[in-house]
Amino acid sequence: MPADSTSTGTVLALAGEFDLAHSKRLKDAFERVLGQTTVVLDMTRAAYVDSTFLGSLIRLRTNLSGRSGSLIVVGLSGMVRRVFDVTSLSRLFDIRPSLAEVEHVGDLRRVEIVADDVAD
């Protein structure tokens, strides 16, 4: 779905395990938000990410920056947080503890991306 022209940004809420098997789906979702001013990646329900995901995320950040957009990552915990720390990506990205930290950004449209069956 195309980016909503009435919103200033998009929250991409990820749930599940994101690896090579989900790379096309993520790439498509990331491409759809390139016209947005702000993209918030809500990782609260993400259980696992691999290097394919990290590469896609770096490309998204680069593409958004080239269009004067910004990327904010929220809700990192557990193993996903560790991956960001070990790879030093926690220094590259604007990381906030929770979605509440970015509510001031403006009108954000929410899009859910579920990798697989996820328990609530």
Phi, psi and omega per residue, in radians:
M1 nan 2.482 -3.105
P2 -1.276 2.801 3.116
A3 -1.119 2.456 -3.134
D4 -1.284 2.119 -3.065
S5 -1.244 -0.240 3.129
T6 -1.566 -0.167 -3.140
S7 -1.747 2.704 3.086
T8 -1.588 -0.199 -3.120
G9 -2.938 -3.121 -3.094
T10 -2.352 2.437 2.960
V11 -1.748 2.047 3.022
L12 -1.697 1.888 -3.101
A13 -1.695 1.983 -3.095
L14 -1.707 2.430 3.100
A15 -2.394 2.261 3.092
G16 1.921 -2.724 -3.093
E17 -1.901 2.146 -3.082
F18 -1.939 1.999 -3.114
D19 -2.457 -2.869 -3.097
L20 -0.931 -0.626 -3.117
A21 -1.102 -0.365 -3.103
H22 -1.934 0.176 -3.024
S23 -1.110 -0.717 3.136
K24 -1.124 -0.756 3.131
R25 -1.054 -0.769 3.103
L26 -1.156 -0.772 3.136
K27 -1.011 -0.780 3.120
D28 -1.077 -0.783 3.134
A29 -1.117 -0.747 -3.133
F30 -1.140 -0.675 3.128
E31 -1.144 -0.583 -3.123
R32 -1.213 -0.335 -3.097
V33 -1.779 0.092 -3.067
L34 -1.081 -0.465 3.134
G35 -1.427 -0.074 -3.096
Q36 -1.403 2.640 3.088
T37 -1.236 -0.732 -3.102
T38 -2.339 2.349 3.019
V39 -2.102 2.196 3.092
V40 -1.916 2.134 3.119
L41 -1.732 1.846 -3.123
D42 -1.548 1.875 -3.070
M43 -1.737 0.222 -3.064
T44 -0.919 -0.669 -3.086
R45 -1.867 0.205 3.079
A46 -1.417 2.213 -3.078
A47 -1.705 -0.436 -3.042
Y48 -2.777 2.478 2.992
V49 -2.401 2.583 3.099
D50 -2.044 -3.028 -3.080
S51 -1.134 -0.499 3.085
T52 -1.098 -0.788 3.099
F53 -1.074 -0.805 -3.106
L54 -1.077 -0.710 3.090
G55 -1.082 -0.743 3.103
S56 -1.109 -0.679 -3.137
L57 -1.168 -0.712 3.098
I58 -1.124 -0.718 3.095
R59 -1.098 -0.725 3.109
L60 -1.048 -0.821 3.135
R61 -1.037 -0.788 -3.141
T62 -1.085 -0.794 -3.139
N63 -1.135 -0.715 3.112
L64 -1.149 -0.758 3.136
S65 -1.055 -0.683 3.120
G66 -1.162 -0.269 3.130
R67 -1.983 0.343 -3.129
S68 1.073 0.523 3.078
G69 -1.778 3.027 3.125
S70 -2.350 2.668 3.114
L71 -2.143 2.224 3.108
I72 -2.123 2.292 3.117
V73 -1.864 2.253 3.139
V74 -2.218 2.732 2.980
G75 1.330 0.456 3.097
L76 -1.253 2.355 3.065
S77 -2.698 2.907 3.056
G78 0.958 -2.359 -3.068
M79 -1.117 -0.615 -3.136
V80 -1.142 -0.748 3.090
R81 -1.069 -0.719 3.142
R82 -1.077 -0.720 3.110
V83 -1.055 -0.767 3.111
F84 -1.105 -0.686 -3.134
D85 -1.235 -0.808 -3.103
V86 -1.111 -0.625 -3.130
T87 -1.535 0.019 -3.103
S88 1.131 0.231 3.094
L89 -1.232 -0.330 3.090
S90 -1.124 -0.345 3.078
R91 -1.535 -0.359 -3.101
L92 -1.493 -0.608 -3.044
F93 -1.736 2.675 2.993
D94 -1.414 1.806 -3.062
I95 -1.931 2.258 3.122
R96 -2.130 2.665 -3.080
P97 -1.102 -0.666 -3.057
S98 -2.644 2.941 3.120
L99 -1.092 -0.524 3.111
A100 -1.019 -0.461 -3.132
E101 -1.225 -0.253 -3.089
V102 -2.100 0.219 -3.129
E103 -1.085 -0.426 3.142
H104 -1.291 -0.197 -3.041
V105 -1.076 -0.599 -3.125
G106 2.398 -2.786 -3.105
D107 -1.327 1.858 -3.097
L108 -1.907 2.213 3.071
R109 -1.504 2.439 -3.088
R110 -1.841 2.323 3.082
V111 -2.244 2.191 3.124
E112 -1.630 2.363 3.046
I113 -2.217 1.915 -3.087
V114 -1.867 2.132 -3.106
A115 -1.280 -0.661 -3.082
D116 -2.848 -2.995 3.098
D117 -1.078 2.184 -3.107
V118 -2.184 2.241 3.085
A119 -1.331 2.416 3.116
D120 -1.440 nan nan
